[in-house]
Amino acid sequence: MVCILLVEDDDKLRLLTKTKLSPLYHVEEAANGEEALEILDTKHIDLLIVDVQMPKMNGYELVEALREAEDFTPVIMLTAMTSFEHKRQGFAAGIDDYITKLVND
């Protein structure tokens, strides 16, 4: 089964996303980039879904660390950050796609 690593610091959003993905994929969870790196050291991951704004290590830093280590696992950035500059920064870091979250104000 395909294994997705969901890296999101918001517990409720992480649970919701995992619930939607779990019928089709095995989903591992991390609350920040440091936890994600620990999981990546011990498990095979086919795809990462990563938030930008997280404590300890943000999404950009996580992707940059992966790419510097020559880990080219596909990364989808799922974030509330919608500006062109945020998208540019994500692609410059090495992400494969960028999806914006619906945000209720």
Residue, then its C-alpha position, 0 to 999 in steps of 0.5 A: m500500500v502507498c504510504i503518505l507522510l502527513v506533516e501538519d502541526d494542527d491536530k484537527l486538520r491532521l486528523l481530518t486529512k488523515t481520515k480522508l486519505s486512510p481508506l486509500y493509503h497508509v498514512e504516517e503523521a508528524a507534527n513538524g519537520e523534525e518529527a518528519l525527518e525521524i520517521l523518514d529515517t526509519k520508514h519508506i514513504d512514497l509521498l509527503i504532504v507538508d504544511v508550511q508554518m510549523p514549529k521547530m522546522n517549517g515546511y520549506e526547511l524540511v523540503e530543503a533538508l530532504r533535497e540536500a540529502e538527495d531524497f527526492t520523495p515527491v512533496i505536495m505542500l498543503t498550506a494556507m499561504t496563498s501568495f505567489e511569493h510563498k508558492r515560488q519559495g516552495f518550488a525553489a525549495g524543491i516541492d512537486d506541487y502546491i495546494t492551498k487550504l480553504v481558510n474560514d475567516 
